[in-house]
Amino acid sequence: MGIVRAVDAALTIVLFGINCKTINRIILPAKEVKEVRAMAGSKSIWVQLPFLQVITILFLLAFVFILPQSVNCRDYADESNGYNKTPGNPPILLWGPYITGTNENSAVVNIKTNTASRVTVHYCTEAYYNANASYDNSASDNVYSLMHHVALSGLEAGTTYHYQVCYDREQTGDLRFSTFPKSGPFSFIVYGDTQDEPPNFSQEERHKLVADRIAQEENILFVINTGDLVNDGNDAHNWDRFFDAIRLMATGTTIFPVHGNHDGNSLYFDIFGVSPYYSFDCAGSHFTVIDSVHRTPEQTEWLNTDLDNNMKWKFVFFHHPFYTSESNHFGGWENLRNEWEETFISRGVSAVWNGHIHAYERYLEKGIQYMVVGIGGGPYTTLDKVKFTGYQKSFERILGYSKVSVDPVTGSVFIKVIKAAEISQDGKDVKVFPRGTVVDEHILSSPLVDLKNVYACPDNTFKPDTAITRAEFVTILVKAFEFLPQAGKVFADTANSDY
């Protein structure tokens, strides 16, 4: 109906003339109007009309019929028998949209409304959206309920998608997220313990500050929350405050949660559609999430199998830390170390992130980097002046997050800890810091390689005191960092056989 009205209006305007100098006035006298109307009823109208008016008509018709139109969820609801048309107040968006379960070829868009509704997600690649200002795909979970998990499948790897969520006659604006690349560099965020402490402070006051800073970061593929997302995970109102705090962040990046002791059970798992322990891969790196709240023999057996892979980087996330200098749990959770640490060492884990302690701590033990990042908004924790073995660095009373960038070109992982704010000594006030305030940064070197594959004498022995040539040194670098060799002669004083 909208297109018909547009065409009718366009033809009326063109047929009856508009003065280009005074475009707001119809200038044809009554006599000429009758003549034009007579022309409109004749077969020779296209010959008799001025050439400029004919071109204008054709242009308007092409514009209306050929160019794609933006999705209007209200029109869509009017034309669909499946949508709720009951008069009354429209549904209100309580949670989301937020993205979960993303990989190279799929993702899940989630929302919750205050009244039961039906949901459709319209989406397309960024290239299509930039060219057409519309969407060419849609998906629905085909349920009439408060909670919705809409799966998007058949996506392209390493691609930015635009999407819009229609819930009954309401709609979101245009939003974006990205699928995982098959290879290449990528960045992600790790932080945790985002719960509030009413009536002392809310997620709006602290966690939102951190989440909004994360939303301002560019090219963040996903966010991992190391647990205690809320204060009471069995209470839906706690989740209301959580999703209010992450609204900007959640629409454009994927959330991967870690189960914390405050997060409850059934509601938490329904919200994120995950099991207590799970894993995923991204561009040659492996991510393992385990549950330190409810440990089972089945989980430990699964962990051994899950980490038995050839991924270059292996990252592990769980709530309670192996290592901490927090006074009440000095030394960390020894029972977890006894159960899992040997597996981490034997399977070549690169780094571990935890929460529970509301401070930032970094430890290096037995070749593995351990980081505590419980700085997402909860009440701060005091650390002991005496530090536990493996201690490297720590900060108390800060709000912030860890930004991790994996770079396959250099074979390194760059980690920055960003401070968004600082909590006063009495815990009542918050001082906001400028965007990009880095308080700690370090690099994870490329995982250990078989030295025989890098450099060894013909008899597979090593002679560290023997001088080496320039060509041999270049060969070591190429093999160690897995650079691709280039054909051709580079130096005049060396032969190809020297490399």
Salt bridges, closest charged atoms under 4 A:
ASP78 OD1 - ARG169 NH1 2.32
GLU126 OE2 - HIS162 NE2 3.22
GLU126 OE2 - ARG176 NH1 2.89
ASP141 OD2 - HIS148 ND1 2.89
GLU170 OE2 - ARG74 NH2 3.42
ASP174 OD2 - HIS162 ND1 2.60
ASP193 OD1 - HIS358 NE2 3.07
ASP196 OD2 - ARG241 NE 2.62
ASP212 OD2 - LYS208 NZ 2.58
GLU217 OE1 - LYS403 NZ 3.20
ASP228 OD2 - HIS319 NE2 3.15
ASP240 OD2 - HIS237 ND1 3.44
ASP244 OD1 - ARG247 NH2 2.98
ASP270 OD1 - HIS149 NE2 3.83
ASP281 OD1 - HIS286 ND1 2.45
ASP291 OD2 - HIS259 ND1 3.09
ASP306 OD2 - HIS286 NE2 2.85
GLU326 OE1 - HIS329 ND1 2.77
GLU339 OE1 - ARG295 NE 3.01
GLU341 OE1 - LYS366 NZ 3.45
GLU422 OE1 - LYS419 NZ 3.26
ASP440 OD2 - ARG362 NE 2.89
ASP440 OD1 - LYS393 NZ 3.67
ASP440 OD2 - HIS442 ND1 3.97
GLU482 OE1 - LYS312 NZ 3.60
ASP493 OD1 - ARG470 NH2 2.61
